[in-house]
């Protein structure tokens, strides 16, 4: 854009909050994960305000005013020449002051050991480039020079770690982060901390209701892993209740289930539990369910706000409930809980049976009959998505149009990218809500969220398409890599987070990036892991994976996997010899397909086409067949557990 105003030399500053990934990953509950992200976004927001208040212009990221807005841990700003150090210092001071303000809300009185722990976080680092100190650099292209110089300086700066002096008084470490001394906290400070947990002064802020209210409002809640997993089941209950009315057998079953939850909660309180989780949340944690649930009114609306774990029959075990609530129960306590738990299991089974029957009377047999795919799901997915080569692409712009001042044009190009990322983040968060999930963090080029198992693949694909569509024309090669981990709702969240980050690294390690890494974690450990390109020769392997899951529910037998494993060496030898290993795979698929399997056609991929779509790029070794087999194992898992 040509303005006729000469481009004046500026200084350039980047401010980064270090250690954010470790802070967010140190989460045992989804609420820990979410509030960690919100807290970091708040600290970035105050830094952004401090830069603007100091006369700077923040180019990246764009300020977002939505309540669920997420800001990254780094900002880049243009500041007046000679003022870089001052502005960066004010941003650093604002971050520290906000951190200590939040800490004081949660911990009105502290001692030296608590203060020492709080001083270790957050770590703020900044770098600057001021061309006024080097007049030769003051040319029309100095903006992009400043961007590159600050980027190089930041890469060098992050190799230097800052360590605040810290000495714990005891040997116990924090139950969440394992990095600082773990302390016991009273219920006034942290009512969400269990008696068995020891939290450091940094991590206890995640469990403080006062901090949560300050950051996100009084009634904002985040769903548990179980609530995310069962969201599609609850949607089916909602639809059946709308169709059948408030006096249907299903409505009666829902009311009875809720009554059993309240009854077991009251008994657990008598036995010493502080919060057994039997009370409805202040609002629906899965927003897509809220509107219709509210229209049902009364008990039905409150039932939708119960934690999803109460819908699983496995929850209703006396010993498990006692352990979950840190109660050293006796045999008599277990005996007292048993009849209530038995009634709770029966109530769960009846709701599932009625949903399977479409909301009417259950099919023949007892309420405990297997309802197959109509039962609440026990698995969910954690998605981690990241744009590919953003740093490189932001540093290598195209030449500006003739007549445009390069410095101002490049700055405006970055602003447009920042606006696109903000719009993409909002659309991606909405896509996750529409899929019965929730975004933990959505920054446009970086996305973390939880989804029901049956929605994970289509929503991940949708989020990729959103980024590519919005950034096409601005970036040279818009693309994303994605890590998708399916895990049991009781699986340790920290381990699932770590595996998701590793899956993302695996996806980015593939040539050309732009891959999807899918991992299946059973309660006993990892079951399968596959890495597929997002796009291959006009096909979308992720979509083929979902269609294969549907095939495993119907005409395709799971015994195919055993045959492929048995023939893996022969298939690899065919591939190594340049022969048609695909024909051998078609033969195996045909053996386990209830109708004769066909190869792909112009209009229909057929079963062989679906299997070929998830194949590795080359098959020459048995390990290549194992990678193919892993993708089939993921599809088989989804066929059984994605519901």
N, C-alpha and C positions, 0 to 999 in steps of 0.2 A: 504494500500500500504506500503510494507516494504522497507525502504530506507537505513537502516543501520546507519542512523544518529540518535543519541540519541535525544529524545524529550526534548527540553529546556523549562523551565518554562516561561510562558508569563503572561501578564496582559490582562484583557478583559474589553471592554468598550461598552456601549450602549448609543446612543444619540437619543433623541426623540424630535420632534417638537410637542408641545402640542397645543390643540385648533384648530387643522386642520379641523375637521369635522364641527365645528361651523363656521369657516371661509368660507368653501366651501358652506355650506348650506345657508349662507346669500347671496343668489343670486336671483335676480328677472328675469334675462334673462339667456338664455343658454350660451351666451358669458361670463357672469359673472361666471357661474358655471365652464366653461372650463378654463378660464384664472386663476381662483383661484387654480384649480388643477395643471396647468402648473407652476404657481408661487411657489407652495409648492414643486413641483418636483425640480425646480431650486434650492431652498434653501437646499434640501437634497443633491443635486449634489455637491454644494460647500462644504457642510460638509464632504461628501465622499472624495473629493479632499484634503481637509485639513487633514483628518485622514491619507490618503496615503502619503501626503507630510510630515507628522510628523513621518513617519516610521511605521505606522500601516498597517495592511492588513484587508480590509473590506471583511467579509465573506458573510453577507447578508445586503443589496441586491447586486446583480450583476450590475455593471455599464452597461448601455445601451446607444447606440449612435444614435438610431433612433430619428428623429425629434419629433415624437409623443410619445416617451418613457415616461413612468410614473414611478417615484420612490416613495416608501412608505415614511411615516413620521418617520421611525425609522431605524437606522442602528446598526449593531453589528460588532465589529472589534477586532482583536487580535493585541495588541501593545506591544512594548518592556517592560520588567519588570521594574517597578519603574517609568514608563512614562505615566501612565493612565491619571492622572489629567492634565498633560501638553497637551496631545493630545486632550482630551475632551475639554479643555479650548480653544485650537486653533480652533476646529470645531465650538464651540459656537461663538467665535469671527468672524469666516468667515461667519456664518449665519447672524449675526447682521450687519456686514459690507455690505453684499450683499443686505439685506433688505433696509438699508439706502441709498445705491447706487441707487436702483430702485426708492425709494421715492424721491430722489433728481432729478431724471430724470423727474418725474411727477410734482414735486413741487419745482422748482428752488429756490424759496424764501419761508421761513416758519416763523411762529411766535411761541411763547412759547406754545400756546394751541395746535397747530399742532404737535410740537415736543413731547408734553406730550402724545398725542394720539398715535403717532407712536411708542413710547416707550412701549406701552402696548402689542405689538405684533411684532414678534412671541415670544412665551414662549418656551425657550429651557431648557430641563432638561437632565442631564446625570448621569449615575451610573457606577461604576467600581469595579472590583474584581482583586486584585493583590496577587497571591499566594506567591510571594517572602516575603510577610510580615508574612506568616504562613508556614514555611518550611515543616511541616507535610503534607500539602496539595499537595506538589510537587511530585505527582505520575504520572504514565503513563496515567491515565485517567483524568488529570486535565483540559483538554479542555472542556469536557462535564460538569465537575464540575463548571468550569468558566461560561459556558452558563447558567446553572441552578442558580448559585449564582447571576449572573447579572439579570436574569429574576425575581428572588424573590426580589432583591433590587429595581428593576424598578417598580414592583407592589406596593411596600411600598412607593416609591418616588412619584408616581402619586396621592397618597392620600394626599400629601402636595401640596397646590396650592400657586403659586407665584403671587403676585399682585403688579404691578408697580404703584406708586402714580399717580393719574390722577384726575384732576378737570376740568370740563367743565365750560365755561364762560356763557353759555345760557341754557335754559331749553329744547331746541329742540334736539331730538335724531336722530341718523342716520336712514335713510329710509330702509337700508339693514339689518344691524346687530342689531340695537336697543340697542347697548351697550355703544356707545360713542356719543359725541356731533355731531350733524349733522350741516354741513356748506353749504353755497352756493358757487359754483365754477364758474369761468368764462369759456367761450368757449375755450379759449386758453389752459387751464389746462385740462379740461374734457369736450370735445364737446359732449360726449355721455350721459351726465347727463341732465335730463329734468329740466325745471324750477321748477316743483313741487317737485323735489327730493332734500333732504338734506343728504349729505353723509359725513361720518367721514373721517379723513385723511387716515385711513387704507383702507376703502372700496373704496375710490376714485381711488386707484391704479388699481382696476379692470376695471375701465372705461377709463383709460388713454391710448390713442393710442400709446404714446411713450413707455410705459411699454410693451404693447402688441407686438410692433415691436421688442423690445429687447428680449422678451421671445420666440416669435414664428415666427418672420419674418414679412415682410411688407405685404404680401398678404394672409396670412393664416386666414381663416374665419371659424366660427362655425355656423351651421345652427340654425335658430330659431325653436321653437316648431312647428310652422305652416309648415316650410320647411321640417321638418322631417315627419310630418303627411302626406303631399301630395307627398312625394317622389315616392311611387308606381304609383300614377296617372301620375306623370311626366315621369316615365319610360314607361308607356303605350303611352303617347304622343310621346316620343322619338321613340318608335318602329313604331308607325303609320307614323311619319314623314320620317323615313328611308325607309319604304315601299312605301309611296305615293309620295315622292319627295318634292322639295322646292316650287313647284307651285300648290300643292294640296289645296283643300278647307280648310283642317286643318292648313296648313302653313299660309294661308291667315288669318284664325281666330286667330292664335298665334300672327301674326304681329298686328292685330287689337287690341287684348288684351293688347299687350305691348304699343301700341300707347295710349290707354286709361289710362294706369298706368302713363305714362309720363305726360299726360294732367292733370290728377287730382293732380299729384305732383307739377306741375307748378302753378296750381291754389292755392294749399295749401301754397306754398311759398309766393304768392302774399298776402295771408291772414295773414302771419306772422310765418309760420312753418319754423323751422331751417333745419330739415332733415326729410321729410315725408317718407323716405324709398323707393322712386320710382326708384332709380338708381341701375343698376346691380352691384352685388358684384364683387370684383377684381378677384375672382375665384369661382368655383363651391363649395358650402359648403357641398354637398353630393358627395364624390369622385366617387362613382359608376356611376354617371350620366355624369361625365366630358368628358370622351374620346369620346363617340358618339356625345354628344352635341357639342363638338368642331368641329367634322367632318361636322356638319350641317352648320356651319359658320354663320356669319352675325347676323341678328335679332334673328334667332332661338337660337343660342348659348347664346346670351344675355338674352333671355327670360328665359332660364333655371337658370340664376343667379339672377333673381328677387326673392324677399322674397316670400315665399309660401303663406303668408296671402292674397296676391292679387288674388289668385285663388278661394277664398271663397266669395260667393256673399254677405254674412253678413258683410264683410269688407266695402263694398261700401254703407255705410250709412252716410249721411252728418254729423249728430250730433256726431256719433262715431268717425269719422275722425277728427272733430274739437277737441273733447276731447282728443283723442290720441296724438294730436300734441300741446296740451296745448294752444289752441286758444279759447278765450272767444268770440265765434262767435255770430253774431246777426242773426235775422231772415232773413235778406237780404243775409248774408253769406251762410246760409243753402240753401236758394233758388238758389244761384249761383252754389252751388255744386250739386244740385239735378239732373240736366240733365246729367252732367258728370258721376255721380254715376249710374244713370239709364243705361247709355251706357256701363259702366263698368260691371254692373250685367249682361247685355245682352251678353257682350263679354265672360264672364266666362261661362255662360250657353251654349253658342254656342260651345266653346272648348269642354266642357263635352259631349255635344250631338254628336259632330263629333267623339270623342273618342269612345263613345258607339256604333257608327255605323261603327267602324273600320277605321276611318280616312277619309271616303268618305263624301257624302252629308248626312246631318242629316236625321233621320227618319221622317215620317210624323208628322206634328204639328209644333209649334213654337220652337225657340231655348230655350225657358224657360221650355220645357217639362221635367218631372222627368226622370233622366237618371240612377236612382237606384245606383247600386254598381259601376258604372263607374264614378261617381262624385268624386271629391277630398275628401279624408278622413278629418275629423275634430278632430279625436282622435289619440293619440300616446301613447307610453309606456316608462316609466322610469324603468330601470332595475338596481338593486343593488344585487350583488352576493358576497359571502364570503366563503372561505374554512372553513370547520368544524374542530375545535380542532387542529389548526395548532401549537399553542404554546405547547400544551401537546405532540403532536407527535414529534415536533422538540427536545423536552427534554427527550424523551424516545426512543433512538435508539436501534436497535438490536445489539447483541454482534458482534464485528468484527471477520472476519475469522481468523483461526489459523495462527500465525506467523505475524499478522499485529499489529503495534503499535496502541493501542486504541485511544490515543490522536490525532494522525495524521489521522487515519481512520475516526474518527468522524468529524474532521474538513473538510476532503475531502467530506464526506457525506453531510454536510451542503452546501458546495460549489456546489455540483451536484444539490441539491434541488434548490439553488439560480439560477442556469443556467436553470433548468426546468421551474421555475416560469417566468423567462424572456422570454423563448420560448413560453410558454403558453400565456403570455400577448400579444405577437405579433400576435399569431394565433387567439386569441379571438378578438383583435381589427380588424383584417382582416375579421373575421366572421361578425362582426357588420357592417363593410363597405359593405360587400357583401349583407347584408340584408337592404341596403338603410339607415342605421343608422350611428351613430358615438359614439365611446367610449369617455367618459369624462376622465375616469381614468382606466387604465388596468395594474394591477401589478402582474397578474398571479393567486394569491390567493385572490384578491380583485378587483372587477370590477363594474364600474358605467357607464351607457350609455343610450342613447336615441334611440328608434327604432320606425318605423311605426307600427301601431296596428296589421296589418296582419302578420308581421314578428316577433313579440315579442316572442311568444311561441317557434317556431322552433329555433330561434337564441339563446334564453336562454338555450334550451336543448342542442344545439350545443356547447355553451360555457362551460356548465357543462361537457359534454363528453370530451372536450379538456383537461380540468384540470384532470379529472379522468384518461384518457389514458396516459397523460404525467407523472403523479405522481405515477402511479401504479408501484410497485417494489421498490419505495423509501419510501413511506409512508405506515404505517400499514393499515390505513383505509381512503383512499382518498375519499373525498366527499365534496359537497358544499350545502349551503342553499341559496335560492334566494327570493328576494322580487320583485314583478312585479306590477307596478301601471299604469293602463290605465287612462288617463285624457284628458280633452278637451284642445285644444291648447291655449285657452285663460285663462285656470285655473291658479291660482297663483303658480308659480314654487316652491317657498319656501314651500308651503303647500304640494305639491306633493312630494318634497324631504323628508320632515318630515314623511309623511305617508309611503314612501318607506322604510325608515329606521325602522319604526315601523313594517312593514310587514316582513322585514328581521328578526327582533327580534322574531316575531310570528313563523316564520319558524324554527328558531333555538331552540325555546322553546319546540318543539315537541320531544317526546322520540326518541333518536337515531339521531336527527337532519336530515339533508339530505332531506329537504322539500322545496316546492315551495309555497309561499303565493302570491295570486293574488287578487288585489283590483281594483274595478271599481269606479272612481270618475266622476260623472256627474257634470255639471255646478252648480247644486243645492246642491251637497254634495255627500256623499258616497252612492253607490247603492248596492254593493255586495262585499263580501270578503270571499275567500275560501283558505284553506291550504291543500295541497295535497302532498303525498310523491313523490319524484322523481321517485322511482321505487317501485312497489308493486307486489309481486308474478309473476315476469317476465313481467309485463306490465308497460307502462309508462303513468301514468294518464294525464300528460300534453299533450301527443299526442292524447289521447282519448278526452280531452277537445277540441282540435282543430278539431277533427273529428265530435264531437257533434255540434260545430259551423256550420260546413258544413251541417250537418243534419237539423239544424234549418233553413237553407236557402232553403232546399228542402222538403223532405217528413215529417219532424217532425214539428208539430204545436207548437207555443209558448204557446198555451193554456194549454200545459202539466204542466207548472209551477203553474197555478192557481189550477189545480186538485191536484197536490202534496201538495200544501199548505192546501187545504181543507181537505185532507185525512191524514195530518201529524200525528195526534194523533192515528189514527187507525194503521198506519204503525209502529209507535213506540210501540204500544201495542203488535203487532205481534212479533216484535223483542224481546221485553222484555219477552214474553212467550216462546221464542225459536222456534217460528213458522216461516214459509217462508215469510218474508216481501218482499223478492226479487220477489216472484210471483205476489204480489200486484203491485209492481212497473212495472213489465212486462205488467200487465193488463192495467195500466195507459198509458204506452208508446204505447202499441198496439192500444189504443183508439185514440191516436193523431198521429199515423203513417199512411201515405197514403197507405202503403202496410202492410200486416200482419207482425208484429214484431217478431223476433226470438231471442232465447237465444244464447249465445256464442257457437261456435264450435271450433274444432282444427284449422281450416283455416280462420275463419271469426268471429270476436267478435259479429257482429250483433248489432242492436240498444240497446238491453238489456245489452249486454256486455259493450258497451260504457258508458251507464248510471251507470252500476255497478262499472266501473273502477274509477269513481269519487266519489264513496260513502265513508262515514266515516268508520273507522275501525270497529265500532260497532254501532248498532242502537237499543237503548233501551228507549230513551226519545224523546219528540218532538223537543228538541234542536238539537239532532243528525240529525233529518230529515231536520231541518233548515240549518244545515251545508251542507247537500247534496243538498238542494234547492239552496244554494248560489253558488255552483259550476255550477249548471244548469243555473242560472241567468248569470254567467260570460260567459258561452257558448252562451247563447241567445244574450248577448250584442255583443260579437265578430261577431256573424252572421250578425248583422245589421251595425256595425261600423268599423269592420276590413276590409278595402278595399284599 
